[in-house]
Structures are given as structure tokens and as C-alpha cells.
Amino acid sequence: MQVSAYYADTYEAQAQTRVAAIGERDGAPWVAVEHCLFHPQGGGQPADRGWVDGHEITPVRDHDSGLVVAMACSGDTLPELSLGQPVEVRIDLPLRTAHAALHTAGHLIEAAGRAQGWVLAANNHFPGQARIEFTAPTPDARLDTPEGREEATEALRVEVAEAIAQDWPVTWENDAEGRRIVHLSDLHSAPCGGTHVRSLGDLADVVLPTLKVKKGRIRVSYSAAHREKS
Ligand SMILES: [Zn+2]
């Protein structure tokens, strides 16, 4: 009844669809559409900016129904809608691709950190605060000095730059339990409900400042953008 269209195509910006459900949440109305372009906040990735029939909405995961529901943004209201009614849905595509680039770069940095022998501890793919945190199961002496931390960061940068230069494909499949597994070629596989670029060559301006170590966590901050279309 609702298809998460952003799984199949990160770049689909607009569609004609129908109202799949309507309801209320904390006294505010929501609408769920069949062909859902709207990625809700989750998995460390911010929500899309979207519109239903020209009304700006914020998508939210409704845990009661399991649906992604669209709620009016402050300053806007939802149109009057009924079940089955045709509607036009649209997302802010440059914002979507910016989020997808940050999110995909996060996977890539996770892979690069794992190649250093580290284990993922936390991630955040929000613009301006994107970071991947690791722990080192075996003590990593490089992390004890500023020079060593820069050396370790440079190793990550080299790994990341190499993967982007190779333009490795980003693909996904559903496993036997129905989980969506995302692959960065052979570098990385993880269950993930986020949005991703098509291949790592879509990433641009991936910048990793020297990593920090805080409370036993290796914190790798980063920024990334989507490559401009040529
Ligand atoms: Zn992902």
C-alpha cells in the first residue's frame, strides 16, 4: 500500500501518486502516499524536504502504522485529502543528493576505519556535524600523539580517495530476512534504510580533518558533497 520509492531511486524528484492513508498524530493531521518519495529522519540521516500538492511537508516515520507520513511544516497546512485521491509529490532534490552524499561518504569512511582495524561505534550524517566514531579493539599507538593521529587520518583519506577514483558502484538487495543490505562494491556491506549515491564517483569534496580521540572513541569528522552534473 506504500512503496518506499527512495530505496529504488535516490534521484526521483517528482511523481503522481495517490493517498494511501490519512490520520492524526498529536492532534495534527498527516497523509501517507502510495509512492513515497519522502525519506524520514533515521539511520543518522536527516529527513527530506518535500511537498504534497504544493504544500510543504516533513516526513515522519509513524511507528503505529509503520508508514512514512507527511505532516505540514510550520507555516503551512495540509490540503483537504481523501483516501485514493491523486496527488503530486515532490522533494528538494539538491538537498536529497546532499544528504545521500554525506550518508554514502559515511559508509565509505566506516569501511576505511574498519580497514584500520577499528570497529564502528556511532555515526551521524547530518550536514555540519557529520562524523563516524570507532573504537580500537587493540591499542593503536598512533592515536596517542598528534602526528600519529594525522598519520592515521591520512591513511583514511588515501583509502577514501582511492575508492572514489575507482568509482565503485553502490548497490542493494533484500536478504533472506527481507532486510535491505547496501553494498559499496566489495568494500562494505550493511543493513541500511538510507539514501545513497549511484557510485562513489558521485562523491565530491570529501574532507577529513585530523581525527580526534575522546573518551576512548576515535572520532572522524567529515564533510562531503554530491558531484555536480556535467
Ligand atoms: Zn546507507
Residues whose N, C-alpha, C, O or C-beta is under 5 A from the ligand:
A	BS01	ZN	V182 C192 G194
